[in-house]
Amino acid sequence: MASDKKSKFTCRLTEKGVETVPIIIELLLGGTKHCPTVVEPDLLEEIQAGKGAAVAKYQRLAREKALA
């Protein structure tokens, strides 16, 4: 029996989620030691050039997206 109910969920990142960005970046960098082709080269270069700036940028973008 097919359901006509079309549920739609919108998930928004909380501040606790935004705070995980540094952890995610560290995991990403650690992963490149074993599989360097998994990460887009431009992203990897950006993070390696300035990890602190990259963390701040992606936390800001996450916050903006959560408020949109």
N, C-alpha and C positions, 0 to 999 in steps of 0.2 A: 504494500500500500504506500503510495507516494504522499509525501507531506507537502502541503502548499505553504507551510510556514517558512518564511525566509528570515532567519535570525541574522543579525549583523552586529558584530561586536567591534568596538573601537578600544584598543589598548593604548594606554599612554604610559610612558616611562616615568616613574617616580624619581624623587631626588635620590633615594637609595640606589636606584638603578643607574642614575647618572654617575654616582660615586664609584661604580664598578668600571668605568672607562679606563683608569690606569691599570687595573688588573687585566682587562681584556687586551690592552696594548702589550703588556708584558707577556701574556700567553701567545699573542701573535708573534712577537719577536722570538720567543722561545721555540715556537713551531718552525720558524724559518731556518733554524739551525739544522733541522732534519729534512725539511721539505721547502726549500727556498722559493719554489715556483707557485706556492699556494697563495701568496700575497701579491696583490697588484704592485708592480715595481714602483710606480709613482707614490703610492701610499707608504711603502716601506722606506723609500728615500726621504719622504717628509718626516716620518717618525724618527729615523736615524739622524736626520739633520737637527732635530730639536724635539726631543721627547716631551718636555714640559709644555712647549707651545702646542704640540699636537694634542696632548691631553686636554689642555684648555680649550682648544678649538672644537674638539669633538664633544666635550661636555657642554659647551655653549650651544652647539648645533642640536644636541639632544634635548636641552632645555627648551630651545625655541620650538622644536618639533612637538614637544609635549604640551606646550601652551597653545599651539595652533588649533 
